[in-house]
């Protein structure tokens, strides 16, 4: 949990972004925010055609599960799995997902 020294006032001012980053790390919610961002940006990452065929998307234990209602599209996406993982992880300083499963 948070250490009292983490909240100690300093004489120097810090940008709000730096302060927010510290709080996210202290309360260990940084990973959850990444997960929410991945799900929310699925259409932007993969395009409208894939997003339209996506019926469900969630992350569990750093594995992204994507339900696609087209077997042809699911097969095509499975071939590009490594590239999709790379594209998603490029958005963050540290990798957000380790694996990807299409159902």
C-alpha positions as CSV (number, residue, x, y, z in Angstrom):
1,X,0.0,0.0,0.0
2,X,1.0,3.6,-0.1
3,X,4.0,4.7,2.0
4,X,3.7,7.9,4.0
5,X,6.8,9.2,2.3
6,X,5.1,9.0,-1.0
7,X,2.7,11.8,0.1
8,X,5.4,14.0,1.7
9,X,5.2,17.6,0.4
10,X,8.2,18.8,-1.6
11,X,9.2,22.4,-2.2
12,X,9.3,21.9,-6.0
13,X,6.2,22.0,-8.1
14,X,5.5,19.0,-10.3
15,X,3.3,18.9,-13.5
16,X,-0.1,17.3,-12.9
17,X,0.9,14.4,-15.3
18,X,3.8,13.4,-13.1
19,X,1.7,13.5,-10.0
20,X,-1.0,11.4,-11.6
21,X,1.6,8.9,-12.8
22,X,2.9,8.6,-9.2
23,X,-0.6,8.1,-7.8
24,X,-1.4,5.4,-10.4
25,X,1.7,3.5,-9.5
26,X,1.2,3.9,-5.7
27,X,-2.3,2.5,-5.9
28,X,-1.4,-0.1,-8.5
29,X,-4.2,0.8,-10.9
30,X,-2.0,1.7,-13.8
31,X,-2.5,-1.8,-15.4
32,X,-6.3,-1.6,-15.1
33,X,-6.3,1.8,-16.9
34,X,-4.3,0.3,-19.7
35,X,-6.8,-2.5,-20.0
36,X,-9.7,-0.1,-20.2
37,X,-7.8,1.9,-22.8
38,X,-7.1,-1.1,-25.0
39,X,-10.8,-2.1,-25.0
40,X,-12.0,1.4,-25.6
41,X,-9.5,1.9,-28.5
42,X,-10.1,-1.4,-30.2
43,X,-11.8,0.2,-33.2
44,X,-9.0,2.8,-33.6
45,X,-6.4,0.0,-33.3
46,X,-8.0,-2.5,-35.7
47,X,-10.4,-0.5,-37.9
48,X,-14.1,-0.4,-38.3
49,X,-14.5,-3.7,-40.1
50,X,-12.9,-5.7,-37.3
51,X,-14.7,-3.7,-34.6
52,X,-18.0,-4.4,-36.3
53,X,-17.4,-8.1,-36.1
54,X,-16.2,-8.0,-32.5
55,X,-18.9,-9.1,-30.2
56,X,-16.9,-9.1,-26.9
57,X,-13.4,-8.0,-25.8
58,X,-11.8,-8.3,-22.4
59,X,-8.5,-8.8,-20.7
60,X,-7.7,-11.3,-18.0
61,X,-4.2,-12.0,-16.6
62,X,-2.6,-9.9,-19.4
63,X,-4.3,-12.0,-22.1
64,X,-6.6,-10.2,-24.5
65,X,-9.7,-12.2,-25.4
66,X,-11.6,-11.1,-28.5
67,X,-14.8,-12.7,-29.7
68,X,-15.3,-12.3,-33.5
69,X,-18.5,-13.4,-35.1
70,X,-16.8,-14.2,-38.4
71,X,-14.7,-17.4,-38.7
72,X,-13.0,-16.1,-41.8
73,X,-12.0,-12.9,-40.1
74,X,-11.0,-14.7,-36.9
75,X,-8.7,-16.9,-38.9
76,X,-7.1,-14.0,-40.7
77,X,-6.5,-12.1,-37.4
78,X,-5.0,-15.2,-35.8
79,X,-2.3,-15.2,-38.5
80,X,-1.4,-11.6,-37.6
81,X,-1.5,-12.2,-33.8
82,X,2.1,-11.2,-33.1
83,X,1.7,-8.0,-35.0
84,X,-1.5,-7.1,-33.2
85,X,0.1,-7.6,-29.8
86,X,3.1,-5.5,-30.9
87,X,0.8,-2.7,-32.1
88,X,-1.1,-2.7,-28.8
89,X,2.0,-2.7,-26.7
90,X,3.7,0.1,-28.6
91,X,1.1,2.5,-27.1
92,X,2.6,2.1,-23.6
93,X,5.9,2.4,-21.8
94,X,5.7,-1.2,-20.6
95,X,3.9,-4.0,-22.4
96,X,0.2,-4.2,-21.6
97,X,-0.7,-7.7,-22.9
98,X,1.3,-10.9,-23.3
99,X,-1.0,-12.9,-25.4
100,X,-4.1,-12.7,-27.6
101,X,-6.9,-15.3,-28.1
102,X,-9.6,-15.1,-30.7
103,X,-12.9,-17.0,-30.1
